[in-house]
């Protein structure tokens, strides 16, 4: 008599269009890429967040995604690429709520994916860079962790790489675009 704990994780392959969260009846999806079984488990995680001005883009595109994915898999990383709800239909903070929900989903399913919940990093460019910057700096008290489920899990990451990210919104007249379509509130450049 006795007890034993068994952990089973998925082997090498790709899981596409995995619904990681449902918000207001909308499924938000991700693709999960698993390295071959020779890579020791639990796996570190590299999460990709695409750009597109918060209004376009997809999990299959973005800053260096297609270049980095095979390199990361070869080095034994679980690679995840996220979609998130897009503006103008879904305005800010929907995007960061989704990204944070994805991290909570991964932690809640660590045993399934064979991932290490203490080694999660994220990268993105442009709007994706802004989102991973916020992911790395906004704790639960910021209020972005209240949508999509898995509230018992942490959305913290251990590393972020923000490529060409907009991080200063205080001077909208200096930005290359008018982002009012993505944000409910936007600073008036004349005030």
Order of alpha helices (4+ residues) and beta strands (2+ residues): beta-beta-beta-alpha-beta-alpha-alpha-beta-alpha-beta
